[in-house]
Amino acid sequence: MKRRTFLKNTAATGLSVGFGAMGLLTGSCSKSYAFDLLLKGGLVLDGSGRQGVRTDVAIRNKKIAVVGSVNDTSAHRVIDLNGLVLAPGFIDVHSHSESKLLVNPKAESKIRQGVTTEILGQDGDSFHPEQFSAEFQKYEDAGIAVNIASTVGQGTIRKAVMDMTDRAATPIEIAAMKSLAAAALRDGALGISSGLEYTPGGFASTQEIIELCQVMQGSCGLYATHMRNEDDRLVEAVAEAIEIARGANIGLHISHLKCQGRRNWDKLDRVLALMQEFRQNGGSVTMDRYPYVAYSTGLSNLMPLWSRAGGTDKFIERLQDSETLTKIKQATMKKIDLLGSWDSVMITSVTLEKNKQMQGKTVARIVAQSQQDAFEFVRSLIIEEKNQVGMVGFGMSEDNTKRILAQPFCMPASDGSALATYGALSQGNPHPRSYGTFPRVLGKYVREEKIATLPEMIRKMTSLPATRFGLTGRGSIAEGFMADLVAFDPEKVRDKATYSHPHQYPEGIEWVVVNGDVVVEHSEHSGKLPGRVLRGLVEKHFSADDTDERR
């Protein structure tokens, strides 16, 4: 049966009516509808992990009103989902769309994947902790296509108190950092994130982070961490993350878990064993991962953390000091040995027009044409671009990627941004995960690789992240929940973005509903911006009215 979508009006009831010049219903009668929107006959996967049921879902006042058989004539608009799966909207728990959503609020590359909520403030970098309410207001005033929430960044907090200095924090400074964290949490941050491979967050000791995270004791706040190391010291980094969660008595979420570099691929068993032991001893830990074997970061991240202390100007000074440069090169070449070669480093973004032709090419390919030393090329490019160079590094195992994504406590996440195939957000050669993460999981890893059942993977994209990050009333298809929904073709859904041509939307995501409004129709953006800011509730006590209003 061919899929159809149509607006129900009183003509369907047999009444004789007409429409006036202004589009208003005229005649002796008018039709009052019980529901705003009715999604008919989809295979409903409710987010619980249970097998799907082919039924209807009716929406009223932005919420799911009925899950079950509903008469077509009771709804203002009816969409036939014959042949499609209907699931809760996907929740991207690790996103970097902050500035991008203010450039283009349509969130094109995310909403077309079926993402209805993005969690920002990741890797220790967030809105300033004392400005959360003002920053949130910008999105509410502008309008956005997706819902957003945010953690507060440990790196942002440390910079506000200590700037970019590489030293231990004093008790007074730790108290100041805790005060800033508490302010952000009161204003709606979901928890605290860290980026311990980056400056200045990486300058903090384990104990400093424990003390900072103790402001979340007794709340639903979560510690989400880009760990201190994801390659040679991976096991130690996981142990530190667990120590922080245990010391602060809070939940732990490990961002984009990976075993980077071939010599570290066999460490996954030890890492998973550490997490399991933590859970068995009463701890709480989850993780996320993008479905690709390459990571994305700044080119300067190939160089040691100490060389980046003090900010860009100090870093560039060190790159121009011959004695210091020798030490930087030695550390950098160890990183390249870990990845295999300069063939594993692709330039993704630069700012100068004359360097744009490098985007999408590996360092090995670029220097092969010029016969320049690869390290010298990278050093000169960072200096010339004032450290505004992005890269993709190919360093992970496909087998490990499948094993990680298959874990019951792992949530697929993009670690990317809301981009577009047009305008300012179509520039550069970004990681394809910004366009393809969720369809890739559904197409490649569920349909083709069969690492998990479709209902189980939907659970890991919806109710699991909603529960873990405290997004009350979302992530499930259940009566009374907010109507964030996605309808997709399970036989056709797939990613199209590639490393060389990343600006491509996926296929098979046909309808997306955010807070009851249709944002994607027949795989095209409707232009609607019904997204909300979702503020966390870290206090132990809050009223029912507050829950409804703030979520």
N, C-alpha and C positions, 0 to 999 in steps of 0.2 A: 504494500500500500504506500502510495506516495505521501511524503511528509507534507503537511500544510500548516499554515498559520493564518489566522483570521481574527478580526474583531467581531465579537458577538454584539448584536444590537437587537432592538425589539422586533425587527423583521423576522428574526429566527423564531419568534413566538407566535407568528401569524397575525400580529397586530398591524394595522395600516398606519404607517407613520411616514414622515418626511423630514428633510433637514433644511433649515433656514439658511439665509445667505451667510450668516456668521458661523455656520456649522453647528448650531444649537438644535436639539431635538424639538420638533414641533408636532402638534396633533393633540388629540384629546387625552392621550396617556403618555406616560414616560416610564421607562424601565429602571428599577432599582436593583442593583446587583449585589449578591451576597459576598462576592469575591472580586478582587481587582484583577487577578491573573490566575489562570488555570493551566497547568502543565499536564498534558494528557498522555497516558499510556507509556511512559518511559519505564525502563528497568531501574527501579529505585534502589540504589545502594546508599543506605542511610548513614554511613560513616562508622557503624559499629563493628564492621568486619564480617557481619552475617551475609548470607547469600541474598541476592536481590529479589524484589517482588515487582511485577509489572502492575503499576497502579497510577493513580493521579495524585498531584500535589496542588492544593489551592492556597493562594496567598491573599491576605487581607491586612491592610495597614502595615506593610513592610515585613510582616511575620508570616510564618507558615501556619495556616489555620486548620487545614485538613490534610491528612495523608490517607487516602482511600478513594473509593469510587465517588465521583462528583459529576453532577449533571452539567453538560456544556452550557445550558442556558442560564446558569447561576453566576457566570463570570463575565466581566466586562471584556476581557481578552482571553482567547484560548489558543494555546500553542500545542500542536500535535507532535509528540516526541517518538512516534513510531520508529523502532529500530535503534533508538539512542539510549544510552545510559544516563540517568540523572543522579548526580552526586552533590554533596555539599561543596561549596566553593573551596578551592584549594588555598591553604594558608602557607605562605612563603615565610618561614621563620627566620631566614637570614637574608636580608635585603639591604641594598645600598641606594635606594631611590630618593633620598631626601631632597636634594636640589633638583633632581630630574622631574619630580612631580610638580614643582613650581614652574619649570620650563614648559612642560606639556602635561597637564593634569589628566589627560585621557589614559595614561599608563598603558600605552598600546601593547608593548611587548609582553607585559604581564597579564593584562586582562584577556588577551587572546590565547593565553595558555590555560585559562580557567582560574587564574589566581584572583581571589576576591579580597584577600587581606595580606598586607605586607608588614613584617616586623622590622623596624629600622633600628638605628643606634648600635650597630654591630661592631665587633672587633675593637672595642674600647673607644670608639669615636661616635659622638652623638651631639645633639643640641647641647648648648651650655646648660648645666644643671639648674641654674636659677632662671632660665628663660623658657622652660618647657611649655608653660601655658601660652606665652606669646608666640612661640614657634608653632604650636598646635593650631592656634587661631589663624595663622596664615593659610593653612590648608583648608580650614573650615570656611574661611572667607572666599578663597579662590574656587573651591569645589574640586573634588577629585573623583576619579572613576572607581578607585578601590578604597577599602578601609585601610587605615594605618594605625599601628601602635609602635612603641619604641621602648628600648632599654636605655639606661644612661651609661655613658662610657667611662670606665675607670681611667683611660688615658686622658680624656677630656677633663675629668675631675683633677687629675694630678697636674696637668698643664695649668689649670686655673690657679692652683695653689703654689706650684713649684716651677712653673714655666717648663723648659726643656732640660733641666739639670739632671745629671746622672749621679745621684747620691741617695743615701738613705733619708727617709722622711723623719722629721722630729716628731715627738708626741703632739706638739701644738699643730703641726702641719697635718698629721693624721686626723686630729680632731676637726680641723677645718674641712678636710676631704669628706669626713663622715657627715658633717653638717650639710655640705653641698649634695651628697648622695641622698640624704633624707629629704631635702627640698624637692629634688626631682621625683622621688618616689611618691611624695605627697601630691605632686602635680600630675601623676599618672604614669610614670615610668613602670614598666613591667618587671624590672630587675636591673642588675648591673652586668655589663659586658666588659670583657678585657681583650686586648690585642697585644699579647706579650712578645711577639716578634717585631713589634713596631715601637717607635718612640712617641711619647715618653713613657707609655705604659710599661714597656719592658724593663725600665729601670727600677721598678718596684720589687721589693722582696716578697717572698711567700707570706711572711708574717704581716707585712703591710696590707696585702690584699685581704688576708683573713680579717684583720681589724676593720677594714673598710666594709666588707660584706656583712659584718656582724650587725650593721644597721637594719638588715632584713630579717633578723631572727624573729620568729613568731609570726611571720607574714607569709604570703604566697609568692614573695619575690624570688627570683631565680638568678643564679650566677651562670652566665653564658660566656664561654671562653674560647678565643683563638689562642691556643696554648703556646707556651714558650718555645716549643720546637715541634716540628712535624716530620723530622727525618732521623738523623743519627741519635738524637736524645728523646725520641718519641715516648718510649716507655717511662722515662723519668718525668716527662712533661705531663703524662696522664696521671702519674702518681702525685705530682704536685697539685693538679686540678682537684683530685680527690681529697688531698690534704686540706685544701682551701675550703671545700664544701663541708668536710667533716669539722674543721676548726671553727667555722662560722655557723654550723648547724643549719645548712640551707640546701636546697636542691641544686644539682649540677647539670648543665647542658654543654656538651662539647661541640663546638662549631666545626663543620666540614672535616670530620675525622678522615685522616689519610695516613698512609705509610709511604713517605716520599723518598724516591731513590731506590733503584733496584736492590741495593744491599740491605734495605730496610723492609722489603716487602714481607718477609717472614715474621715480622714483629706483630702482625695483627692478632694472632692467637693470644699472645701475652697481654696485649692491650684489652681485648675482650674479656680475658680472665680477670684482670684487675677490676673492670667494671662490674662483673658478675660477683666478685668477692665483696665489693662495696655494697651492692644491693643486698646480698645475703646477710651483711652485718648491719642492715637497717638504713643504708644510704639510698639516695634517689638520684639516678643518672639517666639522661637521654642524650641523643646526639643527632646531628643532621649531616647530610652529604649531598653534593651535586653529582649528577650521573655522567661524569666525564673523567678522563685520565689526566687532564691538564689543569693546573691551577692558574689563577690570575692575580697579579700584584704589581707593585711598582718595580721598575728595573733596578732601583737602588737596593731593593731587598736582597739582591744577590750578595751585597756587601755587608760586613759585620755590623751588629747593632751599635757597638761603641763608636764606629766611624760616623754614625748619623746623629750622635748626641749634639744638642745645642741648636738643631734646626738646619735648614738648607744652606745658609751662608757658611756655617761652621763646617758642614759636610763638604761643600765645594772647596773650601780652603784646604782641607785634608787631602782631597783628590789632587791638589796642585802642589803639595809638599812632598818632595821626593822620598824622604825618609819614611814618612807615614804611609805613602802610597805603596811602598814595598810590602808592608804588613797587610794593607787592604787587598792587594793583588793576591797574596798567598791565601788569604781566607776566601776570596772570591773564587779562585781556581779550585779550591776544595769543594765549593758548592757546585761548580760546573762538573767536576768529576762525579759528584753525586747524581747529577742529572744525566750524565753520559757524555755530552759534548755541547758545543754552542749550537748545534742543530736542534737542541731541545728548548731553545730560548727564542720566542717569536715577539717582535715589537708590535704592540697593539695600538698605542696612541702616542702622539707627540703634539706640540703646540705650533711649531714653526712650519710654515707652508713648504719651505724647501725640503723639509724632512718627511713630508707626508707620504712620499713614495716608498718609504721604508716600512710603513704599516702593513702588517700581514706577511712580512718576510722574516725568516730566522736570521739571527746574527751571523751564522755560518755562511748563509747565502749572500748577505750584504757584503761581508768582508772578502768573500771569494772574488767579487768583482773589482774590489779596490786593492786587494793584497795587503790590507791593513791588519795589524795585530788585533785580534778580537777584543781583548781586554782594553786596549787603548781606544778602540772604537767606542766601546761602552762608556768608558770614562769621559771621553770627549763629548759624547752625545748627552750624558747627564749634565755636564757643565754647561753646554750650549743651551739646553732646554730648561736650565734651572731646576733640574730634578723633577720635571713634569713628563716622565716617560713611563708608559704602561707596558707590561709584558705578560705573556703566557708561557708557563713552563711545563713541559711534558715529563712527568716524573712518577706517575702512579700505575699500578697494575690493574688490568681489566678484571681479573679474577677477584682481587681485593675489593674493587668497586662493587661488584655484584654481591659479594659476601656482606659488605657494610650496608648496602641498601636493603638487603634481605632481613637484617636484624629487626626484631619486633619493636624495639625502642628507637629505631632510626627514622627520622623524618626527611624526605626529599626536600631540598631547599636550593635556591639558585645561587646565592652569594653574588647576585648580579643586580642590575638596575632596570627600571622601567624606561626602555628606549623606544625608538620609532624608526620606521623606514624612510622618514622625511624630516626635514627641518634640522634644527641644531642637534637633535639626539640621534641623527643618522651618521654622525661623523666617526671617523676612526675605524678600528678593526677589533671590536670588543670580543670577549669570550662569548661563544655561542650560547652559554647557559642563560644569558639574559633573555633570550628568545625561545629556548627549546627545552628547559629543564623538565617541566611536568609532562608535556606530551612525549618526551623521550623516555621517561620512566614508564609511561603507560604503553608506548609502542615497542620500544626495544627491550626493556627489562621485564615487563609483564607479558605482553603478547608473544614476543619472540623468544626471550631467554627463560621465561617462566620462573623467575626467582621468587615470586610470590603470587598468590591468587589476586584477581582484580579487587574483590571486596576487601582483602587485607591491605593492599596498597592504598586503596581509597581511605581506609581508616588511618593510615600513617600520614596521609596528606591533609586530613580534616579533623576528626575528633581527637586524635592523639595530640597534635599541636595546640588545638583549642584548650584542651584540658591542661596540658603542661604549662602553657603560658597564661592561664587564667582568663581566657576569653569567654566569659560566661554567656550562654545563650547562642553560641555559634559552633560551627563544625559538625552539626548533625542535621539530618532531615527528620525533624520531630515537631509536633504541634507546639506552638509557642516560641520556637526558635526563630531567629532572624532569617529572612529569606535570602541567603547567599547561596547560589546554586550554579552548577555547570552541567550542561548536557553535551555529550560527546559520542562519536561513533567509535566503538571499541575496536572495530576492524580496520579503521582508516586513520586513527589518531597517530601522528608522528611528528617529530621535529624536522625542520628543514635547514636550520641554521648550521653553518659549518665554520671551521676556524678561518678559512680563506674568504668565505662569503657569509658573515654572521647575520647581516640585517635581513632576515627572512622570517616571516611569521609561520607558525606551525599549521598543520592540517588536522581536520577532524574535530576541532572544538567549535561547536555550532551555535550554542546559546550560553550566555553568562548573565546571571541575575545578581545584582548587588542591592541589598536592603529593599528587595521587592521590585526594583526597576530593571528593565532589560537593557543591558549595556552592550552585549554582543548579540547580533541577530544574523543568522545564516553566515556566521564567521566574520561578519563585518561590524565595526564599531558604530553604535547608534548615536554617539555624541553625548550621551547622558553622563552626569557626574554625581551619582548618588552616594559616594563613599563617605564614611564617617571617620573621625578620630576616635580610637578606642583607648580609653585611659585605664590604666591598671588600678587595682584596688588592693594595695599591699597591707592595709590595716586589717586587724583580726575581726573587727566589727563594722558593719555598714548596713544601711537600711535597704529594703527591697526596692524602694523608689530610686535610691542612689544607684543600685545595680543596673536598673533598666536604663536610666538616663546616661550613665557614663560608659556603658558597654556598647 
